[in-house]
Amino acid sequence: MADPNTEASTDLEFVAATVSTPLQRAAGRLRAVLPPGWRVEIVDAPERRYGRREPILRAVMPTD
């Protein structure tokens, strides 16, 4: 019999990996209009004065 804790964590990881957020949808739209070779990353912004960090989109040029 499988360990129920293992199954639950696997299910949660799958759900977290497939959830679409507004930022992920915006990243997809940005990828669609960038030239070939460019990529889009979702990263944490640098800490602000009050320590609040929000994720941002970063467009990265190809290194070729």
PDB file of N, H, CA, C and O in Angstrom:
ATOM      1  N   MET A   1       0.842  -1.201   0.000  1.00  0.00           N
ATOM      2  CA  MET A   1       0.000   0.000   0.000  1.00  0.00           C
ATOM      3  C   MET A   1       0.876   1.249   0.000  1.00  0.00           C
ATOM      4  O   MET A   1       1.887   1.294   0.701  1.00  0.00           O
ATOM      5  N   ALA A   2       0.506   2.243  -0.764  1.00  0.00           N
ATOM      6  H   ALA A   2      -0.316   2.207  -1.333  1.00  0.00           H
ATOM      7  CA  ALA A   2       1.290   3.469  -0.887  1.00  0.00           C
ATOM      8  C   ALA A   2       1.099   4.351   0.328  1.00  0.00           C
ATOM      9  O   ALA A   2       0.057   4.328   0.983  1.00  0.00           O
ATOM     10  N   ASP A   3       2.110   5.113   0.607  1.00  0.00           N
ATOM     11  H   ASP A   3       2.956   5.132   0.075  1.00  0.00           H
ATOM     12  CA  ASP A   3       2.068   6.052   1.724  1.00  0.00           C
ATOM     13  C   ASP A   3       1.166   7.229   1.349  1.00  0.00           C
ATOM     14  O   ASP A   3       1.441   7.909   0.360  1.00  0.00           O
ATOM     15  N   PRO A   4       0.085   7.492   2.115  1.00  0.00           N
ATOM     16  CA  PRO A   4      -0.832   8.595   1.753  1.00  0.00           C
ATOM     17  C   PRO A   4      -0.156   9.962   1.777  1.00  0.00           C
ATOM     18  O   PRO A   4      -0.549  10.852   1.023  1.00  0.00           O
ATOM     19  N   ASN A   5       0.851  10.145   2.629  1.00  0.00           N
ATOM     20  H   ASN A   5       1.170   9.422   3.241  1.00  0.00           H
ATOM     21  CA  ASN A   5       1.544  11.437   2.671  1.00  0.00           C
ATOM     22  C   ASN A   5       2.303  11.690   1.378  1.00  0.00           C
ATOM     23  O   ASN A   5       2.343  12.822   0.895  1.00  0.00           O
ATOM     24  N   THR A   6       2.900  10.659   0.818  1.00  0.00           N
ATOM     25  H   THR A   6       2.868   9.739   1.210  1.00  0.00           H
ATOM     26  CA  THR A   6       3.629  10.795  -0.437  1.00  0.00           C
ATOM     27  C   THR A   6       2.670  11.116  -1.575  1.00  0.00           C
ATOM     28  O   THR A   6       2.949  11.991  -2.395  1.00  0.00           O
ATOM     29  N   GLU A   7       1.561  10.426  -1.628  1.00  0.00           N
ATOM     30  H   GLU A   7       1.334   9.716  -0.962  1.00  0.00           H
ATOM     31  CA  GLU A   7       0.579  10.683  -2.687  1.00  0.00           C
ATOM     32  C   GLU A   7       0.049  12.101  -2.600  1.00  0.00           C
ATOM     33  O   GLU A   7      -0.108  12.761  -3.627  1.00  0.00           O
ATOM     34  N   ALA A   8      -0.229  12.580  -1.407  1.00  0.00           N
ATOM     35  H   ALA A   8      -0.102  12.043  -0.573  1.00  0.00           H
ATOM     36  CA  ALA A   8      -0.773  13.929  -1.243  1.00  0.00           C
ATOM     37  C   ALA A   8       0.230  14.974  -1.709  1.00  0.00           C
ATOM     38  O   ALA A   8      -0.141  15.927  -2.394  1.00  0.00           O
ATOM     39  N   SER A   9       1.515  14.802  -1.339  1.00  0.00           N
ATOM     40  H   SER A   9       1.817  14.028  -0.782  1.00  0.00           H
ATOM     41  CA  SER A   9       2.496  15.807  -1.742  1.00  0.00           C
ATOM     42  C   SER A   9       2.691  15.797  -3.255  1.00  0.00           C
ATOM     43  O   SER A   9       2.896  16.852  -3.854  1.00  0.00           O
ATOM     44  N   THR A  10       2.632  14.616  -3.885  1.00  0.00           N
ATOM     45  H   THR A  10       2.465  13.758  -3.398  1.00  0.00           H
ATOM     46  CA  THR A  10       2.753  14.536  -5.333  1.00  0.00           C
ATOM     47  C   THR A  10       1.583  15.243  -6.001  1.00  0.00           C
ATOM     48  O   THR A  10       1.772  15.971  -6.975  1.00  0.00           O
ATOM     49  N   ASP A  11       0.380  15.034  -5.489  1.00  0.00           N
ATOM     50  H   ASP A  11       0.227  14.441  -4.698  1.00  0.00           H
ATOM     51  CA  ASP A  11      -0.799  15.702  -6.046  1.00  0.00           C
ATOM     52  C   ASP A  11      -0.687  17.211  -5.916  1.00  0.00           C
ATOM     53  O   ASP A  11      -1.021  17.937  -6.852  1.00  0.00           O
ATOM     54  N   LEU A  12      -0.220  17.695  -4.766  1.00  0.00           N
ATOM     55  H   LEU A  12       0.051  17.106  -4.005  1.00  0.00           H
ATOM     56  CA  LEU A  12      -0.090  19.131  -4.557  1.00  0.00           C
ATOM     57  C   LEU A  12       0.962  19.714  -5.493  1.00  0.00           C
ATOM     58  O   LEU A  12       0.768  20.801  -6.037  1.00  0.00           O
ATOM     59  N   GLU A  13       2.079  19.004  -5.690  1.00  0.00           N
ATOM     60  H   GLU A  13       2.238  18.121  -5.248  1.00  0.00           H
ATOM     61  CA  GLU A  13       3.105  19.492  -6.597  1.00  0.00           C
ATOM     62  C   GLU A  13       2.558  19.582  -8.015  1.00  0.00           C
ATOM     63  O   GLU A  13       2.859  20.537  -8.732  1.00  0.00           O
ATOM     64  N   PHE A  14       1.761  18.606  -8.429  1.00  0.00           N
ATOM     65  H   PHE A  14       1.517  17.831  -7.846  1.00  0.00           H
ATOM     66  CA  PHE A  14       1.185  18.615  -9.773  1.00  0.00           C
ATOM     67  C   PHE A  14       0.237  19.796  -9.929  1.00  0.00           C
ATOM     68  O   PHE A  14       0.278  20.487 -10.947  1.00  0.00           O
ATOM     69  N   VAL A  15      -0.609  20.037  -8.945  1.00  0.00           N
ATOM     70  H   VAL A  15      -0.643  19.475  -8.118  1.00  0.00           H
ATOM     71  CA  VAL A  15      -1.555  21.155  -9.020  1.00  0.00           C
ATOM     72  C   VAL A  15      -0.792  22.469  -9.072  1.00  0.00           C
ATOM     73  O   VAL A  15      -1.130  23.344  -9.869  1.00  0.00           O
ATOM     74  N   ALA A  16       0.231  22.626  -8.238  1.00  0.00           N
ATOM     75  H   ALA A  16       0.505  21.915  -7.590  1.00  0.00           H
ATOM     76  CA  ALA A  16       0.997  23.869  -8.221  1.00  0.00           C
ATOM     77  C   ALA A  16       1.701  24.097  -9.554  1.00  0.00           C
ATOM     78  O   ALA A  16       1.836  25.237  -9.997  1.00  0.00           O
ATOM     79  N   ALA A  17       2.145  23.031 -10.189  1.00  0.00           N
ATOM     80  H   ALA A  17       2.035  22.104  -9.829  1.00  0.00           H
ATOM     81  CA  ALA A  17       2.864  23.167 -11.450  1.00  0.00           C
ATOM     82  C   ALA A  17       1.940  23.495 -12.612  1.00  0.00           C
ATOM     83  O   ALA A  17       2.393  24.042 -13.617  1.00  0.00           O
ATOM     84  N   THR A  18       0.664  23.176 -12.500  1.00  0.00           N
ATOM     85  H   THR A  18       0.296  22.731 -11.684  1.00  0.00           H
ATOM     86  CA  THR A  18      -0.246  23.394 -13.622  1.00  0.00           C
ATOM     87  C   THR A  18      -1.155  24.604 -13.445  1.00  0.00           C
ATOM     88  O   THR A  18      -1.911  24.929 -14.361  1.00  0.00           O
ATOM     89  N   VAL A  19      -1.111  25.270 -12.324  1.00  0.00           N
ATOM     90  H   VAL A  19      -0.497  25.007 -11.580  1.00  0.00           H
ATOM     91  CA  VAL A  19      -1.956  26.433 -12.091  1.00  0.00           C
ATOM     92  C   VAL A  19      -1.445  27.602 -12.924  1.00  0.00           C
ATOM     93  O   VAL A  19      -0.250  27.897 -12.921  1.00  0.00           O
ATOM     94  N   SER A  20      -2.341  28.256 -13.627  1.00  0.00           N
ATOM     95  H   SER A  20      -3.312  28.015 -13.629  1.00  0.00           H
ATOM     96  CA  SER A  20      -1.979  29.405 -14.444  1.00  0.00           C
ATOM     97  C   SER A  20      -2.312  30.674 -13.675  1.00  0.00           C
ATOM     98  O   SER A  20      -3.447  30.869 -13.240  1.00  0.00           O
ATOM     99  N   THR A  21      -1.322  31.526 -13.514  1.00  0.00           N
ATOM    100  H   THR A  21      -0.400  31.367 -13.868  1.00  0.00           H
ATOM    101  CA  THR A  21      -1.534  32.795 -12.831  1.00  0.00           C
ATOM    102  C   THR A  21      -1.549  33.913 -13.874  1.00  0.00           C
ATOM    103  O   THR A  21      -1.097  33.709 -15.001  1.00  0.00           O
ATOM    104  N   PRO A  22      -2.059  35.080 -13.515  1.00  0.00           N
ATOM    105  CA  PRO A  22      -2.029  36.194 -14.465  1.00  0.00           C
ATOM    106  C   PRO A  22      -0.611  36.513 -14.942  1.00  0.00           C
ATOM    107  O   PRO A  22      -0.415  36.863 -16.105  1.00  0.00           O
ATOM    108  N   LEU A  23       0.375  36.395 -14.056  1.00  0.00           N
ATOM    109  H   LEU A  23       0.216  36.111 -13.110  1.00  0.00           H
ATOM    110  CA  LEU A  23       1.748  36.682 -14.448  1.00  0.00           C
ATOM    111  C   LEU A  23       2.264  35.643 -15.441  1.00  0.00           C
ATOM    112  O   LEU A  23       2.980  35.992 -16.380  1.00  0.00           O
ATOM    113  N   GLN A  24       1.913  34.376 -15.249  1.00  0.00           N
ATOM    114  H   GLN A  24       1.332  34.092 -14.487  1.00  0.00           H
ATOM    115  CA  GLN A  24       2.319  33.341 -16.199  1.00  0.00           C
ATOM    116  C   GLN A  24       1.647  33.541 -17.552  1.00  0.00           C
ATOM    117  O   GLN A  24       2.264  33.307 -18.592  1.00  0.00           O
ATOM    118  N   ARG A  25       0.401  33.968 -17.547  1.00  0.00           N
ATOM    119  H   ARG A  25      -0.100  34.157 -16.703  1.00  0.00           H
ATOM    120  CA  ARG A  25      -0.289  34.235 -18.817  1.00  0.00           C
ATOM    121  C   ARG A  25       0.337  35.430 -19.536  1.00  0.00           C
ATOM    122  O   ARG A  25       0.470  35.419 -20.759  1.00  0.00           O
ATOM    123  N   ALA A  26       0.720  36.458 -18.778  1.00  0.00           N
ATOM    124  H   ALA A  26       0.612  36.467 -17.783  1.00  0.00           H
ATOM    125  CA  ALA A  26       1.398  37.616 -19.379  1.00  0.00           C
ATOM    126  C   ALA A  26       2.754  37.199 -19.942  1.00  0.00           C
ATOM    127  O   ALA A  26       3.160  37.683 -20.998  1.00  0.00           O
ATOM    128  N   ALA A  27       3.450  36.314 -19.252  1.00  0.00           N
ATOM    129  H   ALA A  27       3.120  35.921 -18.394  1.00  0.00           H
ATOM    130  CA  ALA A  27       4.736  35.824 -19.755  1.00  0.00           C
ATOM    131  C   ALA A  27       4.539  35.081 -21.072  1.00  0.00           C
ATOM    132  O   ALA A  27       5.345  35.229 -21.990  1.00  0.00           O
ATOM    133  N   GLY A  28       3.495  34.298 -21.172  1.00  0.00           N
ATOM    134  H   GLY A  28       2.840  34.178 -20.426  1.00  0.00           H
ATOM    135  CA  GLY A  28       3.204  33.586 -22.410  1.00  0.00           C
ATOM    136  C   GLY A  28       2.909  34.528 -23.557  1.00  0.00           C
ATOM    137  O   GLY A  28       3.354  34.299 -24.681  1.00  0.00           O
ATOM    138  N   ARG A  29       2.150  35.601 -23.280  1.00  0.00           N
ATOM    139  H   ARG A  29       1.788  35.787 -22.367  1.00  0.00           H
ATOM    140  CA  ARG A  29       1.858  36.588 -24.327  1.00  0.00           C
ATOM    141  C   ARG A  29       3.132  37.312 -24.756  1.00  0.00           C
ATOM    142  O   ARG A  29       3.315  37.594 -25.940  1.00  0.00           O
ATOM    143  N   LEU A  30       4.005  37.613 -23.808  1.00  0.00           N
ATOM    144  H   LEU A  30       3.856  37.384 -22.846  1.00  0.00           H
ATOM    145  CA  LEU A  30       5.270  38.278 -24.134  1.00  0.00           C
ATOM    146  C   LEU A  30       6.156  37.360 -24.968  1.00  0.00           C
ATOM    147  O   LEU A  30       6.767  37.808 -25.939  1.00  0.00           O
ATOM    148  N   ARG A  31       6.236  36.076 -24.601  1.00  0.00           N
ATOM    149  H   ARG A  31       5.740  35.712 -23.813  1.00  0.00           H
ATOM    150  CA  ARG A  31       7.022  35.102 -25.379  1.00  0.00           C
ATOM    151  C   ARG A  31       6.540  35.035 -26.828  1.00  0.00           C
ATOM    152  O   ARG A  31       7.337  34.863 -27.750  1.00  0.00           O
ATOM    153  N   ALA A  32       5.242  35.171 -27.015  1.00  0.00           N
ATOM    154  H   ALA A  32       4.595  35.311 -26.266  1.00  0.00           H
ATOM    155  CA  ALA A  32       4.657  35.045 -28.351  1.00  0.00           C
ATOM    156  C   ALA A  32       5.097  36.163 -29.291  1.00  0.00           C
ATOM    157  O   ALA A  32       5.099  35.969 -30.507  1.00  0.00           O
ATOM    158  N   VAL A  33       5.468  37.316 -28.764  1.00  0.00           N
ATOM    159  H   VAL A  33       5.467  37.473 -27.777  1.00  0.00           H
ATOM    160  CA  VAL A  33       5.830  38.443 -29.626  1.00  0.00           C
ATOM    161  C   VAL A  33       7.324  38.747 -29.647  1.00  0.00           C
ATOM    162  O   VAL A  33       7.764  39.604 -30.414  1.00  0.00           O
ATOM    163  N   LEU A  34       8.104  38.066 -28.826  1.00  0.00           N
ATOM    164  H   LEU A  34       7.746  37.370 -28.204  1.00  0.00           H
ATOM    165  CA  LEU A  34       9.549  38.290 -28.822  1.00  0.00           C
ATOM    166  C   LEU A  34      10.196  37.563 -29.995  1.00  0.00           C
ATOM    167  O   LEU A  34       9.680  36.547 -30.460  1.00  0.00           O
ATOM    168  N   PRO A  35      11.325  38.082 -30.472  1.00  0.00           N
ATOM    169  CA  PRO A  35      12.044  37.397 -31.553  1.00  0.00           C
ATOM    170  C   PRO A  35      12.533  36.016 -31.099  1.00  0.00           C
ATOM    171  O   PRO A  35      12.656  35.766 -29.900  1.00  0.00           O
ATOM    172  N   PRO A  36      12.810  35.123 -32.052  1.00  0.00           N
ATOM    173  CA  PRO A  36      13.309  33.792 -31.699  1.00  0.00           C
ATOM    174  C   PRO A  36      14.593  33.884 -30.873  1.00  0.00           C
ATOM    175  O   PRO A  36      15.442  34.740 -31.120  1.00  0.00           O
ATOM    176  N   GLY A  37      14.721  33.007 -29.907  1.00  0.00           N
ATOM    177  H   GLY A  37      14.031  32.311 -29.706  1.00  0.00           H
ATOM    178  CA  GLY A  37      15.905  32.963 -29.056  1.00  0.00           C
ATOM    179  C   GLY A  37      15.750  33.714 -27.743  1.00  0.00           C
ATOM    180  O   GLY A  37      16.468  33.435 -26.782  1.00  0.00           O
ATOM    181  N   TRP A  38      14.832  34.652 -27.690  1.00  0.00           N
ATOM    182  H   TRP A  38      14.249  34.879 -28.470  1.00  0.00           H
ATOM    183  CA  TRP A  38      14.589  35.377 -26.447  1.00  0.00           C
ATOM    184  C   TRP A  38      13.817  34.464 -25.501  1.00  0.00           C
ATOM    185  O   TRP A  38      13.097  33.568 -25.941  1.00  0.00           O
ATOM    186  N   ARG A  39      13.970  34.698 -24.201  1.00  0.00           N
ATOM    187  H   ARG A  39      14.555  35.426 -23.844  1.00  0.00           H
ATOM    188  CA  ARG A  39      13.190  33.947 -23.231  1.00  0.00           C
ATOM    189  C   ARG A  39      12.637  34.901 -22.175  1.00  0.00           C
ATOM    190  O   ARG A  39      13.135  36.011 -21.989  1.00  0.00           O
ATOM    191  N   VAL A  40      11.611  34.443 -21.502  1.00  0.00           N
ATOM    192  H   VAL A  40      11.206  33.542 -21.654  1.00  0.00           H
ATOM    193  CA  VAL A  40      10.957  35.241 -20.463  1.00  0.00           C
ATOM    194  C   VAL A  40      11.082  34.488 -19.145  1.00  0.00           C
ATOM    195  O   VAL A  40      10.781  33.297 -19.066  1.00  0.00           O
ATOM    196  N   GLU A  41      11.526  35.191 -18.118  1.00  0.00           N
ATOM    197  H   GLU A  41      11.770  36.159 -18.182  1.00  0.00           H
ATOM    198  CA  GLU A  41      11.655  34.603 -16.790  1.00  0.00           C
ATOM    199  C   GLU A  41      10.739  35.336 -15.825  1.00  0.00           C
ATOM    200  O   GLU A  41      10.528  36.543 -15.945  1.00  0.00           O
ATOM    201  N   ILE A  42      10.200  34.597 -14.872  1.00  0.00           N
ATOM    202  H   ILE A  42      10.372  33.616 -14.775  1.00  0.00           H
ATOM    203  CA  ILE A  42       9.456  35.198 -13.765  1.00  0.00           C
ATOM    204  C   ILE A  42      10.379  35.129 -12.562  1.00  0.00           C
ATOM    205  O   ILE A  42      10.727  34.044 -12.096  1.00  0.00           O
ATOM    206  N   VAL A  43      10.776  36.294 -12.060  1.00  0.00           N
ATOM    207  H   VAL A  43      10.494  37.175 -12.438  1.00  0.00           H
ATOM    208  CA  VAL A  43      11.746  36.361 -10.965  1.00  0.00           C
ATOM    209  C   VAL A  43      11.216  37.259  -9.850  1.00  0.00           C
ATOM    210  O   VAL A  43      10.306  38.061 -10.061  1.00  0.00           O
ATOM    211  N   ASP A  44      11.799  37.112  -8.661  1.00  0.00           N
ATOM    212  H   ASP A  44      12.538  36.461  -8.490  1.00  0.00           H
ATOM    213  CA  ASP A  44      11.456  38.011  -7.562  1.00  0.00           C
ATOM    214  C   ASP A  44      12.159  39.340  -7.776  1.00  0.00           C
ATOM    215  O   ASP A  44      13.339  39.381  -8.124  1.00  0.00           O
ATOM    216  N   ALA A  45      11.433  40.414  -7.569  1.00  0.00           N
ATOM    217  H   ALA A  45      10.475  40.380  -7.287  1.00  0.00           H
ATOM    218  CA  ALA A  45      12.012  41.744  -7.696  1.00  0.00           C
ATOM    219  C   ALA A  45      12.983  41.979  -6.540  1.00  0.00           C
ATOM    220  O   ALA A  45      12.869  41.340  -5.494  1.00  0.00           O
ATOM    221  N   PRO A  46      13.933  42.889  -6.724  1.00  0.00           N
ATOM    222  CA  PRO A  46      14.816  43.242  -5.598  1.00  0.00           C
ATOM    223  C   PRO A  46      13.987  43.763  -4.433  1.00  0.00           C
ATOM    224  O   PRO A  46      12.912  44.330  -4.624  1.00  0.00           O
ATOM    225  N   GLU A  47      14.495  43.567  -3.239  1.00  0.00           N
ATOM    226  H   GLU A  47      15.369  43.106  -3.083  1.00  0.00           H
ATOM    227  CA  GLU A  47      13.749  44.039  -2.068  1.00  0.00           C
ATOM    228  C   GLU A  47      13.588  45.548  -2.108  1.00  0.00           C
ATOM    229  O   GLU A  47      14.502  46.297  -2.451  1.00  0.00           O
ATOM    230  N   ARG A  48      12.403  45.950  -1.748  1.00  0.00           N
ATOM    231  H   ARG A  48      11.660  45.342  -1.470  1.00  0.00           H
ATOM    232  CA  ARG A  48      12.135  47.387  -1.661  1.00  0.00           C
ATOM    233  C   ARG A  48      12.553  47.878  -0.286  1.00  0.00           C
ATOM    234  O   ARG A  48      13.035  47.106   0.543  1.00  0.00           O
ATOM    235  N   ARG A  49      12.371  49.120  -0.063  1.00  0.00           N
ATOM    236  H   ARG A  49      11.980  49.747  -0.737  1.00  0.00           H
ATOM    237  CA  ARG A  49      12.740  49.723   1.211  1.00  0.00           C
ATOM    238  C   ARG A  49      12.069  49.011   2.386  1.00  0.00           C
ATOM    239  O   ARG A  49      12.661  48.891   3.458  1.00  0.00           O
ATOM    240  N   TYR A  50      10.852  48.544   2.190  1.00  0.00           N
ATOM    241  H   TYR A  50      10.371  48.641   1.318  1.00  0.00           H
ATOM    242  CA  TYR A  50      10.122  47.921   3.282  1.00  0.00           C
ATOM    243  C   TYR A  50      10.162  46.400   3.231  1.00  0.00           C
ATOM    244  O   TYR A  50       9.451  45.741   3.990  1.00  0.00           O
ATOM    245  N   GLY A  51      10.974  45.837   2.359  1.00  0.00           N
ATOM    246  H   GLY A  51      11.552  46.373   1.743  1.00  0.00           H
ATOM    247  CA  GLY A  51      11.170  44.406   2.312  1.00  0.00           C
ATOM    248  C   GLY A  51      10.131  43.616   1.543  1.00  0.00           C
ATOM    249  O   GLY A  51      10.193  42.386   1.533  1.00  0.00           O
ATOM    250  N   ARG A  52       9.197  44.261   0.912  1.00  0.00           N
ATOM    251  H   ARG A  52       9.146  45.260   0.920  1.00  0.00           H
ATOM    252  CA  ARG A  52       8.168  43.541   0.150  1.00  0.00           C
ATOM    253  C   ARG A  52       8.702  43.208  -1.229  1.00  0.00           C
ATOM    254  O   ARG A  52       9.203  44.081  -1.937  1.00  0.00           O
ATOM    255  N   ARG A  53       8.592  41.935  -1.614  1.00  0.00           N
ATOM    256  H   ARG A  53       8.184  41.226  -1.039  1.00  0.00           H
ATOM    257  CA  ARG A  53       9.082  41.501  -2.926  1.00  0.00           C
ATOM    258  C   ARG A  53       7.922  40.991  -3.749  1.00  0.00           C
ATOM    259  O   ARG A  53       7.119  40.186  -3.278  1.00  0.00           O
ATOM    260  N   GLU A  54       7.838  41.458  -4.969  1.00  0.00           N
ATOM    261  H   GLU A  54       8.491  42.112  -5.351  1.00  0.00           H
ATOM    262  CA  GLU A  54       6.810  41.029  -5.908  1.00  0.00           C
ATOM    263  C   GLU A  54       7.491  40.383  -7.099  1.00  0.00           C
ATOM    264  O   GLU A  54       8.551  40.847  -7.517  1.00  0.00           O
ATOM    265  N   PRO A  55       6.916  39.323  -7.662  1.00  0.00           N
ATOM    266  CA  PRO A  55       7.517  38.744  -8.868  1.00  0.00           C
ATOM    267  C   PRO A  55       7.341  39.686 -10.062  1.00  0.00           C
ATOM    268  O   PRO A  55       6.345  40.400 -10.175  1.00  0.00           O
ATOM    269  N   ILE A  56       8.341  39.663 -10.947  1.00  0.00           N
ATOM    270  H   ILE A  56       9.150  39.083 -10.856  1.00  0.00           H
ATOM    271  CA  ILE A  56       8.314  40.491 -12.151  1.00  0.00           C
ATOM    272  C   ILE A  56       8.705  39.628 -13.350  1.00  0.00           C
ATOM    273  O   ILE A  56       9.242  38.532 -13.192  1.00  0.00           O
ATOM    274  N   LEU A  57       8.432  40.134 -14.538  1.00  0.00           N
ATOM    275  H   LEU A  57       7.996  41.025 -14.667  1.00  0.00           H
ATOM    276  CA  LEU A  57       8.847  39.459 -15.766  1.00  0.00           C
ATOM    277  C   LEU A  57      10.170  40.049 -16.232  1.00  0.00           C
ATOM    278  O   LEU A  57      10.388  41.259 -16.164  1.00  0.00           O
ATOM    279  N   ARG A  58      11.046  39.174 -16.705  1.00  0.00           N
ATOM    280  H   ARG A  58      10.869  38.191 -16.760  1.00  0.00           H
ATOM    281  CA  ARG A  58      12.329  39.618 -17.245  1.00  0.00           C
ATOM    282  C   ARG A  58      12.476  39.018 -18.637  1.00  0.00           C
ATOM    283  O   ARG A  58      12.410  37.800 -18.804  1.00  0.00           O
ATOM    284  N   ALA A  59      12.674  39.875 -19.634  1.00  0.00           N
ATOM    285  H   ALA A  59      12.727  40.864 -19.499  1.00  0.00           H
ATOM    286  CA  ALA A  59      12.944  39.405 -20.999  1.00  0.00           C
ATOM    287  C   ALA A  59      14.455  39.300 -21.152  1.00  0.00           C
ATOM    288  O   ALA A  59      15.177  40.266 -20.904  1.00  0.00           O
ATOM    289  N   VAL A  60      14.932  38.128 -21.560  1.00  0.00           N
ATOM    290  H   VAL A  60      14.346  37.344 -21.761  1.00  0.00           H
ATOM    291  CA  VAL A  60      16.372  37.868 -21.635  1.00  0.00           C
ATOM    292  C   VAL A  60      16.766  37.668 -23.097  1.00  0.00           C
ATOM    293  O   VAL A  60      16.200  36.828 -23.798  1.00  0.00           O
ATOM    294  N   MET A  61      17.748  38.457 -23.544  1.00  0.00           N
ATOM    295  H   MET A  61      18.207  39.139 -22.975  1.00  0.00           H
ATOM    296  CA  MET A  61      18.245  38.358 -24.915  1.00  0.00           C
ATOM    297  C   MET A  61      19.065  37.090 -25.080  1.00  0.00           C
ATOM    298  O   MET A  61      19.654  36.606 -24.114  1.00  0.00           O
ATOM    299  N   PRO A  62      19.112  36.545 -26.289  1.00  0.00           N
ATOM    300  CA  PRO A  62      19.973  35.381 -26.526  1.00  0.00           C
ATOM    301  C   PRO A  62      21.450  35.777 -26.355  1.00  0.00           C
ATOM    302  O   PRO A  62      21.827  36.923 -26.599  1.00  0.00           O
ATOM    303  N   THR A  63      22.265  34.823 -25.937  1.00  0.00           N
ATOM    304  H   THR A  63      21.959  33.892 -25.739  1.00  0.00           H
ATOM    305  CA  THR A  63      23.673  35.119 -25.694  1.00  0.00           C
ATOM    306  C   THR A  63      24.545  34.907 -26.930  1.00  0.00           C
ATOM    307  O   THR A  63      25.758  35.108 -26.865  1.00  0.00           O
ATOM    308  N   ASP A  64      23.956  34.509 -28.044  1.00  0.00           N
ATOM    309  H   ASP A  64      22.971  34.345 -28.097  1.00  0.00           H
ATOM    310  CA  ASP A  64      24.740  34.252 -29.270  1.00  0.00           C
ATOM    311  C   ASP A  64      25.457  35.473 -29.743  1.00  0.00           C
ATOM    312  O   ASP A  64      26.156  35.426 -30.755  1.00  0.00           O
TER     313      ASP A  64
END
